[in-house]
Amino acid sequence: MQIPDPWTDCESLEKTAELTGFDMAAPNAIDGFSSRIIRAMDKDIIEVIYQTENTDEGEIRIRKGVGGEDISGDYNRYAEISTVHVDDLRVTMKGADGQISLAIWTSGGYADSIGLGGSADGVSSGEMSALVAAVR
């Protein structure tokens, strides 16, 4: 027996807001990534996935969900963990060798995350901070 897929694909972030009862802002496009998938899980999480033409090359997953727990789905152990401020947000960044692969934060009763998946290289703290600033 197969477990049903909890995600609902959506054509826009406005549609995810209708399904979840909250909204999220995310970039329309990210350089180097050719497609964007928008989806919602019940009334709990909105997710936007940016993928390259060859999905094995990597992806960026941006999530927003109700509550204060880490919703990234990234259970890796990272050698480097730091906390930075992006505007009024306190963001935990995780990675290795000076490259950030995961950013997590909470704001206004919601948890947010940006994770690089697949074989995508990490990005600098400045690049991740710019992505965090674009997500609201």
C-alpha positions in Angstrom: 0.0 0.0 0.0 1.3 3.4 -1.0 1.2 6.4 1.3 -0.8 9.3 -0.3 1.2 12.3 -1.3 0.5 15.0 1.2 1.5 17.8 -1.2 -0.9 19.7 -3.5 0.7 21.4 -6.5 -0.4 25.0 -7.0 -0.1 27.4 -9.9 0.7 30.4 -7.7 1.6 31.5 -4.2 -1.8 33.1 -4.1 -3.4 29.6 -4.4 -1.2 28.2 -1.6 -2.4 31.1 0.6 -6.0 30.0 -0.2 -5.2 26.4 0.9 -3.2 27.2 4.0 -4.6 30.4 5.3 -1.3 32.3 5.2 1.0 33.7 2.6 4.6 33.6 1.6 6.7 35.7 -0.7 9.5 34.0 -2.8 11.5 35.0 -5.9 9.8 34.4 -9.3 13.1 33.0 -10.5 16.6 32.3 -9.2 19.6 32.6 -11.5 20.8 29.1 -12.6 17.5 27.4 -11.9 15.1 26.8 -14.8 11.9 25.8 -13.1 9.8 26.6 -10.1 7.4 24.2 -8.3 4.9 25.7 -5.9 3.0 23.4 -3.5 1.2 23.3 -0.1 0.8 20.6 2.5 -2.6 20.7 4.2 -2.8 23.9 6.2 0.7 23.6 7.5 3.4 24.3 5.0 4.0 26.2 1.7 7.0 25.1 -0.3 8.7 26.5 -3.4 11.3 24.4 -5.2 13.7 25.8 -7.8 15.3 23.2 -10.0 18.0 23.1 -12.6 17.4 21.6 -16.1 19.1 18.5 -14.8 17.5 17.9 -11.4 20.5 15.9 -10.2 22.5 19.1 -10.3 20.6 20.5 -7.3 17.7 22.5 -6.1 16.7 25.2 -3.7 13.7 24.5 -1.3 12.1 27.4 0.4 9.5 26.5 3.1 7.2 28.4 5.4 5.0 26.7 8.0 3.0 27.2 11.1 4.8 27.1 14.4 8.4 27.5 15.6 10.0 24.1 14.8 12.5 23.5 12.0 10.5 22.6 9.0 13.4 22.3 6.5 13.3 18.5 6.4 17.1 18.6 6.3 18.5 16.2 9.0 22.2 16.5 8.0 24.8 17.4 10.6 26.8 20.4 9.6 30.3 21.3 10.6 29.6 25.0 10.8 26.6 26.7 12.4 26.3 30.4 12.9 23.6 32.9 13.7 23.3 36.1 11.6 20.8 39.0 11.5 19.0 39.7 8.2 16.9 42.8 8.7 14.9 42.1 11.8 15.3 38.3 11.6 17.7 36.1 13.6 18.8 33.4 11.1 20.6 30.2 11.8 22.9 29.2 8.9 24.4 25.8 8.6 27.1 24.5 6.2 30.7 23.5 5.8 34.0 25.0 4.5 32.5 28.5 4.6 29.5 27.6 2.3 26.0 27.7 3.6 23.5 24.9 2.7 20.7 25.6 5.1 19.1 28.7 6.7 16.3 28.5 9.3 14.4 31.2 11.2 11.1 32.0 12.9 9.0 35.1 12.7 5.4 36.0 13.6 4.4 32.4 14.6 5.8 30.9 11.4 9.0 28.8 10.8 10.9 29.4 7.5 13.8 27.6 5.8 15.9 27.7 2.7 17.8 24.6 1.9 20.1 23.6 -1.0 19.6 20.0 -2.1 21.0 17.5 -4.4 24.6 18.1 -5.5 24.1 21.9 -5.3 27.1 23.6 -3.8 26.6 25.8 -0.8 26.5 29.6 -1.1 28.2 32.4 0.8 26.6 33.8 3.9 25.9 37.0 1.9 24.1 35.1 -0.9 22.0 33.2 1.6 21.2 36.4 3.5 20.0 37.9 0.2 17.7 34.9 -0.4 16.4 35.2 3.2 15.6 38.9 2.6 13.6 37.9 -0.5 11.4 35.5 1.4 8.6 36.9 3.5 
